[in-house]
Amino acid sequence: MHLFISAGEPSGDQHAAQLVNEIRQRRGEIRVSGFGGPELAAAGQEQLFRLTDMAVMGIMAVLPLIFKFYRLYREAAEFLKKERPDAVLLVDFPGFNWWIAAAAKRAGVPVYFYCPPQLWAWASWRIRKVRKFVDCILSVLPFEAQWYRDQKIDVEYVGHPFFDEVAAHTLDPWTLQALESQETRKLAVLPGSRKQEVQRNFPLMLKVLTQLHHKHPDVRFPVACYKAWHRDRCAELVAELAPTLPIDLYVGRTSEVIETADCCFMVSGSVSLELLARRKPAVVVYRAGAVMGFLARLMIRCKYMTLPNLIAGRAVMPEFPCYRAYGAHVDKMIDTLDSWLTDDLALARSQREISELADSVVQAGGLARAAETLLRRMETGQAIEMRVPAARRPAA
């Protein structure tokens, strides 16, 4: 049995690797190939290319890479035609993965989308791509699964892998001890997993933290860095913009930083689900360029962008998308975080809201259900209604 996986985001690489490990517990002989990152490589994926190195957002960031993406698409198309895997599994990263889906369908290989793009939030018209190129959606959110059903798409709800990862993750005792030995309150800072996110958002976050520090000089700011590069860049920005802030940088210790924090300040992303699972209040920011902001205002169909807010239908995590001028947003972010650090009752109310939402949606077992669903469909050919489209490439 041969499974081709394409995952381009660091979080998608992590989810896909965990899924591969679940599959290998059931079918140890399965061959896994495709695109991914270090986590999938460690799980035994035969990588055509380390796609997570090209994880960027926004038109201006993608344009310089378009020819490289095209070359990778051509390489994948040739590989799929020659090797004919039993299935292609796409994980998020829709701009590029639509190309992979089209190539797979031309090669007669069934396509599954795991952790699918949030079309219900920002691009509902792209449902036609799902109908044309995807055999089955493996949905990770219950309302998302219902949305796809309403669109007459074959979908199975399996549950979000983040909840399994949080439940299975053993917190590092040395890091916990180091954090807890600082007998002060802590505001965890989560500046994102992409280089571009750190570059855009961390200076803005430092601006907020500097003003908070004047109000609360006893509070420390542990920063959860995804990789060593993020730590180095964050250290440079701290030295340049806020050298006196009580900041501690941690690499690969996001869970420990979240667990020991009183509240959090994060860049919008899937880590919001770990905050939900760990029941931590957070203020959410995302800073994008003017072009991205203009397109977002045209495209976004939902009031909220952060997943816990979308699930709840209200702002359980106050969020502040900053596209151009952001002075008013800075003031509001400071006010919210200041209220949590000043008023224990205000913090407790936010913690209660998060906990009530977590009680209703946080459920482990999603990885096992995804593995079993995918294997069942691969073995029985359940998803194969071979809709081989004309040889046209989708727009990125």
KEZA-888208 format. One record per residue (C-alpha): residue number from 1; chain; x, z, y. Coordinates in Angstrom, 2 decimals. Each point is the difference from the previous one (the first is absolute). Layout:
N
+-----+---+---------+---------+---------+
|   k | c |       X |       Z |       Y |
+-----+---+---------+---------+---------+
| NUM | A |       X |       Z |       Y |
...
+-----+---+---------+---------+---------+
//
This chain:
396
+-----+---+---------+---------+---------+
|   k | c |       X |       Z |       Y |
+-----+---+---------+---------+---------+
|   1 | A |    0.00 |    0.00 |    0.00 |
|   2 | A |    1.36 |   -1.02 |    3.40 |
|   3 | A |   -1.18 |    1.33 |    3.38 |
|   4 | A |    1.19 |   -1.47 |    3.33 |
|   5 | A |   -0.24 |    2.45 |    2.93 |
|   6 | A |    0.38 |   -0.77 |    3.71 |
|   7 | A |    0.33 |    3.07 |    2.26 |
|   8 | A |    1.52 |   -0.27 |    3.48 |
|   9 | A |   -0.63 |    3.38 |    1.63 |
|  10 | A |    2.02 |    3.15 |   -0.82 |
|  11 | A |   -3.24 |    1.82 |   -0.87 |
|  12 | A |   -1.16 |   -2.94 |   -2.13 |
|  13 | A |    3.35 |   -0.01 |   -1.80 |
|  14 | A |   -0.49 |    3.69 |   -0.77 |
|  15 | A |   -3.60 |   -0.43 |   -1.22 |
|  16 | A |    0.87 |   -3.01 |   -2.13 |
|  17 | A |    2.97 |    1.78 |   -1.58 |
|  18 | A |   -2.19 |    2.96 |   -0.93 |
|  19 | A |   -2.53 |   -2.42 |   -1.49 |
|  20 | A |    2.72 |   -1.74 |   -2.04 |
|  21 | A |    1.05 |    3.39 |   -1.39 |
|  22 | A |   -3.61 |    0.69 |   -0.99 |
|  23 | A |   -0.27 |   -3.41 |   -1.66 |
|  24 | A |    3.26 |    0.51 |   -1.91 |
|  25 | A |   -1.38 |    3.22 |   -1.46 |
|  26 | A |   -2.68 |   -2.18 |   -1.63 |
|  27 | A |    1.89 |   -3.27 |   -0.51 |
|  28 | A |    3.70 |    0.78 |    0.00 |
|  29 | A |    0.94 |   -3.60 |   -0.78 |
|  30 | A |   -1.62 |   -1.55 |    3.08 |
|  31 | A |    2.19 |   -2.27 |    2.12 |
|  32 | A |   -0.28 |    0.50 |    3.77 |
|  33 | A |    1.37 |   -2.52 |    2.49 |
|  34 | A |   -0.56 |   -1.03 |    3.61 |
|  35 | A |    0.61 |    1.32 |    3.51 |
|  36 | A |    0.37 |    3.64 |    0.96 |
|  37 | A |    2.40 |    2.64 |    1.20 |
|  38 | A |    2.28 |    2.74 |   -1.34 |
|  39 | A |   -2.80 |    1.93 |   -1.70 |
|  40 | A |   -1.19 |   -2.99 |   -2.03 |
|  41 | A |    3.59 |   -0.91 |   -0.83 |
|  42 | A |    0.52 |    3.52 |   -1.36 |
|  43 | A |   -3.20 |   -0.44 |   -2.06 |
|  44 | A |    1.53 |   -3.07 |   -1.67 |
|  45 | A |   -1.38 |   -2.89 |    2.04 |
|  46 | A |    2.01 |   -3.24 |   -0.28 |
|  47 | A |    0.16 |   -0.67 |    3.75 |
|  48 | A |    0.10 |   -3.50 |    1.41 |
|  49 | A |    0.62 |    1.59 |    3.41 |
|  50 | A |   -0.16 |    3.44 |    1.64 |
|  51 | A |   -3.07 |   -0.71 |    2.08 |
|  52 | A |   -0.21 |    3.44 |    1.62 |
|  53 | A |    3.02 |   -0.98 |    2.12 |
|  54 | A |   -2.37 |   -2.39 |    1.83 |
|  55 | A |   -2.79 |    2.52 |    0.68 |
|  56 | A |   -0.88 |   -0.69 |    3.63 |
|  57 | A |   -3.22 |   -0.04 |    2.04 |
|  58 | A |   -1.18 |   -2.18 |    2.85 |
|  59 | A |    0.23 |   -3.71 |    0.66 |
|  60 | A |    3.19 |    0.20 |    2.06 |
|  61 | A |    1.79 |    1.89 |   -2.79 |
|  62 | A |   -1.21 |   -2.36 |   -2.73 |
|  63 | A |    0.84 |   -3.31 |    1.72 |
|  64 | A |    3.80 |    0.22 |   -0.42 |
|  65 | A |   -0.53 |    0.59 |   -3.73 |
|  66 | A |   -2.59 |   -2.69 |   -0.67 |
|  67 | A |    2.41 |   -2.48 |   -1.61 |
|  68 | A |    1.45 |    2.72 |   -2.20 |
|  69 | A |   -3.51 |    0.99 |   -1.09 |
|  70 | A |   -0.70 |   -3.66 |   -0.77 |
|  71 | A |    3.13 |   -0.29 |   -2.15 |
|  72 | A |   -1.04 |    3.10 |   -1.92 |
|  73 | A |   -3.46 |   -1.45 |   -0.50 |
|  74 | A |    1.49 |   -3.21 |   -1.42 |
|  75 | A |    2.25 |    2.01 |   -2.31 |
|  76 | A |   -2.97 |    2.05 |   -1.21 |
|  77 | A |   -2.13 |   -3.10 |   -0.53 |
|  78 | A |    2.69 |   -1.57 |   -2.18 |
|  79 | A |    0.47 |    3.24 |   -1.93 |
|  80 | A |   -3.73 |    0.39 |   -0.66 |
|  81 | A |   -0.32 |   -3.61 |   -1.13 |
|  82 | A |    2.94 |    0.34 |   -2.39 |
|  83 | A |   -0.49 |    3.55 |   -1.34 |
|  84 | A |   -3.82 |    0.18 |    0.00 |
|  85 | A |   -0.37 |    3.80 |    0.08 |
|  86 | A |   -3.18 |    1.53 |   -1.37 |
|  87 | A |   -1.04 |    1.22 |    3.46 |
|  88 | A |    1.11 |    0.28 |    3.62 |
|  89 | A |   -0.52 |    3.36 |    1.70 |
|  90 | A |    0.10 |    0.00 |    3.81 |
|  91 | A |    0.50 |    3.27 |    1.89 |
|  92 | A |   -1.02 |   -0.04 |    3.69 |
|  93 | A |    2.28 |   -2.22 |    2.22 |
|  94 | A |   -2.78 |   -2.60 |    0.37 |
|  95 | A |    1.64 |   -2.57 |    2.28 |
|  96 | A |    2.59 |   -0.93 |   -2.62 |
|  97 | A |   -2.01 |    0.96 |   -3.06 |
|  98 | A |   -2.73 |   -2.55 |    0.76 |
|  99 | A |    2.68 |   -2.64 |   -0.58 |
| 100 | A |    0.96 |    1.60 |   -3.32 |
| 101 | A |   -3.67 |    0.14 |   -1.02 |
| 102 | A |   -0.42 |   -3.71 |    0.73 |
| 103 | A |    3.12 |   -0.87 |   -2.01 |
| 104 | A |   -1.22 |    2.11 |   -2.92 |
| 105 | A |   -3.40 |   -1.68 |   -0.06 |
| 106 | A |    1.62 |   -3.44 |   -0.01 |
| 107 | A |    2.09 |    1.15 |   -2.96 |
| 108 | A |   -3.14 |    1.21 |   -1.80 |
| 109 | A |    0.98 |    3.69 |    0.16 |
| 110 | A |   -2.70 |    2.63 |    0.73 |
| 111 | A |    0.49 |    1.98 |    3.20 |
| 112 | A |   -0.75 |    3.68 |    0.63 |
| 113 | A |    0.29 |    1.75 |    3.38 |
| 114 | A |    0.88 |    3.72 |   -0.10 |
| 115 | A |   -0.18 |    2.06 |    3.23 |
| 116 | A |   -1.62 |   -3.08 |    1.58 |
| 117 | A |    0.17 |   -0.82 |    3.73 |
| 118 | A |   -2.58 |    1.74 |    2.17 |
| 119 | A |   -2.09 |   -3.10 |    0.64 |
| 120 | A |   -3.05 |    2.17 |    0.66 |
| 121 | A |    1.82 |    1.41 |    3.06 |
| 122 | A |    1.70 |   -2.94 |    1.65 |
| 123 | A |   -0.42 |   -3.37 |   -1.72 |
| 124 | A |   -3.30 |   -0.29 |   -1.83 |
| 125 | A |    0.07 |   -3.80 |    0.33 |
| 126 | A |    2.95 |   -0.05 |   -2.42 |
| 127 | A |   -2.36 |    0.87 |   -2.83 |
| 128 | A |    0.02 |   -3.73 |   -0.77 |
| 129 | A |    3.66 |    0.34 |   -0.99 |
| 130 | A |   -0.93 |    2.75 |   -2.45 |
| 131 | A |   -2.74 |   -2.19 |   -1.51 |
| 132 | A |    2.39 |   -2.92 |   -0.32 |
| 133 | A |    3.20 |    1.63 |   -1.17 |
| 134 | A |   -0.77 |    3.44 |   -1.54 |
| 135 | A |   -1.63 |    0.68 |   -3.36 |
| 136 | A |   -0.50 |    3.74 |    0.42 |
| 137 | A |    0.54 |    2.68 |    2.65 |
| 138 | A |    1.32 |    3.36 |   -1.22 |
| 139 | A |   -1.42 |    2.10 |    2.82 |
| 140 | A |    1.44 |    3.37 |    0.98 |
| 141 | A |   -2.81 |    1.23 |    2.28 |
| 142 | A |   -3.66 |    0.42 |   -0.99 |
| 143 | A |   -1.54 |   -1.49 |    3.16 |
| 144 | A |    2.50 |   -2.88 |   -0.21 |
| 145 | A |   -1.13 |   -0.77 |   -3.56 |
| 146 | A |   -3.63 |   -0.06 |    1.14 |
| 147 | A |    0.88 |   -2.35 |    2.86 |
| 148 | A |    1.58 |   -2.47 |   -2.42 |
| 149 | A |   -3.02 |    0.28 |   -2.32 |
| 150 | A |   -2.25 |   -0.83 |    2.94 |
| 151 | A |    2.14 |   -3.12 |    0.54 |
| 152 | A |   -0.62 |   -0.98 |   -3.68 |
| 153 | A |    3.65 |    0.56 |   -0.95 |
| 154 | A |    1.05 |    1.22 |   -3.45 |
| 155 | A |    1.33 |    3.50 |    0.74 |
| 156 | A |    0.83 |    3.16 |   -1.91 |
| 157 | A |    0.44 |    3.34 |    1.75 |
| 158 | A |    3.07 |    1.77 |   -1.39 |
| 159 | A |    0.94 |    2.57 |    2.67 |
| 160 | A |    2.92 |    0.31 |    2.38 |
| 161 | A |    3.49 |    0.45 |   -1.51 |
| 162 | A |    1.09 |    2.23 |    2.86 |
| 163 | A |   -2.11 |    2.83 |   -1.40 |
| 164 | A |    1.77 |   -0.25 |   -3.37 |
| 165 | A |    3.39 |   -0.11 |    1.69 |
| 166 | A |   -0.77 |    3.11 |    2.06 |
| 167 | A |   -1.29 |    1.87 |   -3.06 |
| 168 | A |    3.02 |   -0.98 |   -2.13 |
| 169 | A |    2.68 |    0.47 |    2.65 |
| 170 | A |    2.14 |    3.09 |   -0.48 |
| 171 | A |    1.03 |    1.34 |    3.38 |
| 172 | A |    3.73 |    0.52 |    0.40 |
| 173 | A |    0.56 |    3.78 |    0.08 |
| 174 | A |    3.18 |   -0.20 |    2.09 |
| 175 | A |   -1.71 |   -2.02 |    2.72 |
| 176 | A |   -3.01 |    2.31 |   -0.06 |
| 177 | A |    2.31 |    3.01 |    0.32 |
| 178 | A |    1.86 |   -1.58 |    2.91 |
| 179 | A |   -3.23 |   -0.81 |    1.82 |
| 180 | A |   -1.69 |    3.32 |   -0.71 |
| 181 | A |    3.08 |    1.97 |    1.02 |
| 182 | A |   -0.59 |   -1.24 |    3.54 |
| 183 | A |   -2.43 |    2.72 |    0.97 |
| 184 | A |   -1.72 |   -2.09 |    2.65 |
| 185 | A |   -2.99 |   -2.26 |    0.16 |
| 186 | A |    0.63 |   -3.63 |   -0.93 |
| 187 | A |   -1.47 |   -3.28 |    1.18 |
| 188 | A |    0.92 |   -2.63 |   -2.61 |
| 189 | A |    0.94 |   -3.41 |    1.42 |
| 190 | A |   -0.58 |   -3.10 |   -2.17 |
| 191 | A |    1.39 |   -3.09 |    1.79 |
| 192 | A |   -0.92 |   -2.60 |   -2.64 |
| 193 | A |    1.75 |   -1.76 |   -2.88 |
| 194 | A |    0.83 |   -3.33 |    1.65 |
| 195 | A |    2.99 |   -0.49 |    2.30 |
| 196 | A |   -2.28 |   -1.68 |    2.53 |
| 197 | A |   -2.36 |    3.00 |    0.01 |
| 198 | A |    2.84 |    2.41 |    0.74 |
| 199 | A |    1.32 |   -2.21 |    2.80 |
| 200 | A |   -3.38 |   -0.29 |    1.69 |
| 201 | A |   -1.51 |    3.40 |   -0.59 |
| 202 | A |    2.72 |    2.64 |   -0.18 |
| 203 | A |    0.98 |   -0.23 |    3.70 |
| 204 | A |   -3.66 |    0.48 |    0.93 |
| 205 | A |   -0.25 |    2.92 |   -2.42 |
| 206 | A |    3.08 |    1.59 |    1.58 |
| 207 | A |   -1.71 |   -0.26 |    3.39 |
| 208 | A |   -2.94 |    1.99 |   -1.37 |
| 209 | A |    2.26 |    2.52 |   -1.76 |
| 210 | A |    2.07 |    0.60 |    3.14 |
| 211 | A |   -3.08 |    1.05 |    1.95 |
| 212 | A |   -1.28 |    2.10 |   -2.89 |
| 213 | A |    3.35 |    1.77 |   -0.19 |
| 214 | A |   -0.39 |    1.16 |    3.59 |
| 215 | A |   -3.33 |    1.59 |   -0.96 |
| 216 | A |    1.10 |    1.32 |   -3.41 |
| 217 | A |    3.77 |    0.62 |   -0.07 |
| 218 | A |   -0.33 |    1.91 |   -3.29 |
| 219 | A |   -1.30 |   -3.01 |   -1.97 |
| 220 | A |    2.42 |   -2.13 |   -2.06 |
| 221 | A |   -0.46 |   -3.68 |   -0.79 |
| 222 | A |    1.09 |   -0.99 |   -3.54 |
| 223 | A |    0.12 |   -3.82 |   -0.22 |
| 224 | A |   -0.70 |   -1.70 |   -3.35 |
| 225 | A |    2.25 |   -3.07 |   -0.25 |
| 226 | A |   -0.72 |   -2.51 |   -2.75 |
| 227 | A |    3.57 |   -1.23 |   -0.53 |
| 228 | A |    3.50 |    0.75 |    1.31 |
| 229 | A |   -0.30 |   -2.83 |    2.53 |
| 230 | A |   -3.08 |    1.66 |    1.50 |
| 231 | A |    1.84 |    3.31 |    0.28 |
| 232 | A |    2.95 |   -1.65 |    1.72 |
| 233 | A |   -2.21 |   -1.88 |    2.46 |
| 234 | A |   -2.11 |    3.07 |    0.71 |
| 235 | A |    3.18 |    2.01 |    0.63 |
| 236 | A |    1.19 |   -2.64 |    2.49 |
| 237 | A |   -3.33 |    0.06 |    1.84 |
| 238 | A |   -0.06 |    3.81 |    0.11 |
| 239 | A |    3.54 |    0.08 |    1.41 |
| 240 | A |   -0.95 |   -2.59 |    2.61 |
| 241 | A |   -3.49 |    1.12 |    1.01 |
| 242 | A |   -0.49 |    3.65 |   -0.97 |
| 243 | A |    3.29 |    1.72 |   -0.90 |
| 244 | A |   -1.30 |    3.53 |    0.61 |
| 245 | A |   -3.04 |   -0.19 |   -2.26 |
| 246 | A |    0.00 |    2.31 |   -3.07 |
| 247 | A |   -0.15 |   -2.91 |   -2.47 |
| 248 | A |    1.10 |   -0.03 |   -3.66 |
| 249 | A |    0.29 |   -3.31 |   -1.87 |
| 250 | A |   -0.84 |   -0.21 |   -3.72 |
| 251 | A |    0.43 |   -3.05 |   -2.24 |
| 252 | A |   -2.29 |   -0.50 |   -2.99 |
| 253 | A |   -1.69 |    3.36 |    0.54 |
| 254 | A |   -3.29 |   -1.07 |    1.57 |
| 255 | A |   -2.11 |    2.14 |   -2.34 |
| 256 | A |    2.02 |    3.13 |    0.71 |
| 257 | A |   -0.13 |   -0.58 |    3.75 |
| 258 | A |   -3.79 |   -0.44 |   -0.14 |
| 259 | A |   -0.55 |    2.96 |   -2.31 |
| 260 | A |    1.78 |    2.52 |    2.24 |
| 261 | A |   -1.42 |   -1.27 |    3.31 |
| 262 | A |   -2.78 |    1.61 |    2.02 |
| 263 | A |   -1.15 |   -3.45 |    1.15 |
| 264 | A |    1.38 |   -3.53 |    0.19 |
| 265 | A |    0.69 |   -2.88 |    2.38 |
| 266 | A |    0.13 |   -3.31 |   -1.85 |
| 267 | A |    0.18 |   -3.76 |    0.33 |
| 268 | A |   -3.10 |   -1.60 |   -1.51 |
| 269 | A |    0.52 |   -0.92 |   -3.64 |
| 270 | A |   -0.84 |    0.80 |   -3.59 |
| 271 | A |    1.80 |    3.35 |    0.25 |
| 272 | A |   -3.21 |    1.20 |    1.66 |
| 273 | A |   -1.38 |    0.32 |   -3.54 |
| 274 | A |    2.76 |    2.45 |   -0.91 |
| 275 | A |   -0.90 |    1.99 |    3.09 |
| 276 | A |   -3.61 |   -0.06 |   -1.21 |
| 277 | A |    1.01 |    1.13 |   -3.49 |
| 278 | A |    2.17 |    2.79 |    1.46 |
| 279 | A |   -2.79 |    0.86 |    2.46 |
| 280 | A |    2.12 |   -0.22 |    3.14 |
| 281 | A |   -1.44 |   -0.82 |    3.45 |
| 282 | A |    1.75 |   -2.86 |    1.75 |
| 283 | A |    0.03 |   -2.01 |    3.20 |
| 284 | A |    0.52 |   -3.70 |   -0.73 |
| 285 | A |    1.76 |   -2.50 |    2.25 |
| 286 | A |    0.84 |   -3.66 |   -0.35 |
| 287 | A |    1.79 |   -1.98 |    2.66 |
| 288 | A |   -0.07 |   -3.81 |   -0.18 |
| 289 | A |    0.95 |   -2.81 |    2.34 |
| 290 | A |   -2.35 |   -1.76 |    2.39 |
| 291 | A |   -0.59 |   -2.98 |   -2.33 |
| 292 | A |   -0.78 |    2.22 |   -2.97 |
| 293 | A |   -2.26 |    2.14 |    2.19 |
| 294 | A |   -1.95 |   -3.02 |    1.22 |
| 295 | A |   -0.52 |   -1.25 |   -3.56 |
| 296 | A |   -0.96 |    3.48 |   -1.19 |
| 297 | A |   -2.72 |    0.25 |    2.63 |
| 298 | A |   -1.36 |   -3.35 |   -1.16 |
| 299 | A |    0.23 |    0.71 |   -3.71 |
| 300 | A |   -0.69 |    3.67 |   -0.67 |
| 301 | A |   -3.53 |    0.50 |   -1.30 |
| 302 | A |    0.12 |    3.78 |   -0.41 |
| 303 | A |    0.20 |    2.76 |    2.56 |
| 304 | A |    2.86 |    1.71 |   -1.84 |
| 305 | A |    3.23 |   -1.22 |   -1.60 |
| 306 | A |    1.23 |    3.08 |   -1.87 |
| 307 | A |   -1.29 |    0.22 |   -3.58 |
| 308 | A |   -1.30 |    3.60 |    0.06 |
| 309 | A |   -1.97 |   -0.85 |    3.17 |
| 310 | A |   -1.40 |   -3.15 |   -1.61 |
| 311 | A |   -1.02 |    1.99 |   -3.07 |
| 312 | A |   -1.60 |    2.75 |    2.08 |
| 313 | A |   -1.54 |   -2.29 |    2.62 |
| 314 | A |    1.34 |    2.25 |    2.74 |
| 315 | A |    3.33 |    0.97 |    1.53 |
| 316 | A |    1.12 |    2.85 |   -2.26 |
| 317 | A |    3.49 |   -1.11 |    1.04 |
| 318 | A |    0.03 |   -0.87 |    3.73 |
| 319 | A |    1.58 |   -3.44 |    0.32 |
| 320 | A |    1.56 |   -1.78 |    2.96 |
| 321 | A |    0.88 |   -3.72 |   -0.32 |
| 322 | A |    2.31 |   -0.88 |    2.91 |
| 323 | A |    0.33 |   -3.68 |    0.84 |
| 324 | A |    1.22 |   -0.17 |    3.60 |
| 325 | A |   -0.40 |    2.89 |    2.45 |
| 326 | A |   -0.05 |    3.26 |   -1.90 |
| 327 | A |    0.24 |    2.74 |    2.62 |
| 328 | A |   -3.60 |    1.18 |   -0.52 |
| 329 | A |    0.52 |    0.03 |   -3.76 |
| 330 | A |    3.13 |    2.12 |    0.38 |
| 331 | A |   -1.96 |    2.57 |    1.98 |
| 332 | A |   -2.78 |    0.09 |   -2.61 |
| 333 | A |    2.45 |    0.32 |   -2.88 |
| 334 | A |    1.72 |    2.88 |    1.78 |
| 335 | A |   -3.35 |    1.68 |    0.69 |
| 336 | A |   -1.07 |   -0.21 |   -3.66 |
| 337 | A |    3.29 |    1.23 |   -1.43 |
| 338 | A |    0.22 |    2.70 |    2.68 |
| 339 | A |   -3.47 |    1.24 |   -0.93 |
| 340 | A |    1.03 |    0.34 |   -3.65 |
| 341 | A |    3.20 |    1.83 |    0.90 |
| 342 | A |   -1.75 |    2.26 |    2.53 |
| 343 | A |   -3.37 |    0.76 |   -1.58 |
| 344 | A |   -0.07 |    1.14 |   -3.64 |
| 345 | A |   -3.74 |   -0.59 |   -0.14 |
| 346 | A |    0.38 |   -3.62 |    1.14 |
| 347 | A |    2.63 |   -0.59 |   -2.70 |
| 348 | A |   -2.19 |    1.71 |   -2.61 |
| 349 | A |   -2.96 |   -2.24 |    0.91 |
| 350 | A |    2.11 |   -3.12 |   -0.51 |
| 351 | A |    1.39 |    1.37 |   -3.27 |
| 352 | A |   -3.55 |    0.67 |   -1.20 |
| 353 | A |   -1.09 |   -3.55 |    0.81 |
| 354 | A |    2.94 |   -1.45 |   -1.89 |
| 355 | A |   -0.55 |    2.31 |   -2.95 |
| 356 | A |   -3.70 |   -0.87 |   -0.27 |
| 357 | A |    0.82 |   -3.70 |   -0.03 |
| 358 | A |    2.78 |    0.54 |   -2.56 |
| 359 | A |   -2.38 |    1.90 |   -2.28 |
| 360 | A |   -2.29 |   -3.03 |   -0.08 |
| 361 | A |    2.51 |   -2.82 |   -0.53 |
| 362 | A |    3.36 |    1.26 |   -1.31 |
| 363 | A |    0.01 |   -0.65 |   -3.72 |
| 364 | A |    2.97 |   -0.54 |   -2.29 |
| 365 | A |   -0.02 |   -2.49 |   -2.89 |
| 366 | A |   -0.01 |   -3.22 |    2.02 |
| 367 | A |    3.28 |   -1.28 |   -1.46 |
| 368 | A |   -1.20 |    0.50 |   -3.57 |
| 369 | A |   -3.31 |   -1.73 |    0.73 |
| 370 | A |    1.82 |   -2.89 |    1.68 |
| 371 | A |    2.38 |   -0.40 |   -2.95 |
| 372 | A |   -2.80 |    0.10 |   -2.55 |
| 373 | A |   -2.18 |   -2.40 |    1.99 |
| 374 | A |    2.79 |   -2.50 |    0.49 |
| 375 | A |    1.11 |    0.11 |   -3.66 |
| 376 | A |   -3.58 |   -0.34 |   -1.25 |
| 377 | A |   -0.61 |   -3.03 |    2.16 |
| 378 | A |    3.35 |   -1.56 |   -0.87 |
| 379 | A |   -0.59 |    0.48 |   -3.72 |
| 380 | A |   -3.60 |   -1.21 |   -0.07 |
| 381 | A |    0.27 |   -2.70 |    2.68 |
| 382 | A |   -2.99 |    1.65 |    1.69 |
| 383 | A |    1.01 |   -1.12 |    3.50 |
| 384 | A |    0.70 |   -3.59 |   -0.92 |
| 385 | A |   -2.53 |   -2.28 |    1.55 |
| 386 | A |    2.59 |   -2.67 |    0.65 |
| 387 | A |   -0.71 |   -1.18 |    3.50 |
| 388 | A |    3.08 |   -2.16 |    0.57 |
| 389 | A |   -0.19 |   -1.15 |    3.65 |
| 390 | A |    1.38 |   -3.18 |    1.43 |
| 391 | A |    3.70 |    0.10 |    0.78 |
| 392 | A |   -0.30 |    1.36 |    3.50 |
| 393 | A |    1.98 |    2.92 |    1.37 |
| 394 | A |   -1.87 |    2.72 |    1.86 |
| 395 | A |    0.91 |    0.94 |    3.54 |
| 396 | A |    2.34 |    2.97 |    0.13 |
+-----+---+---------+---------+---------+
//
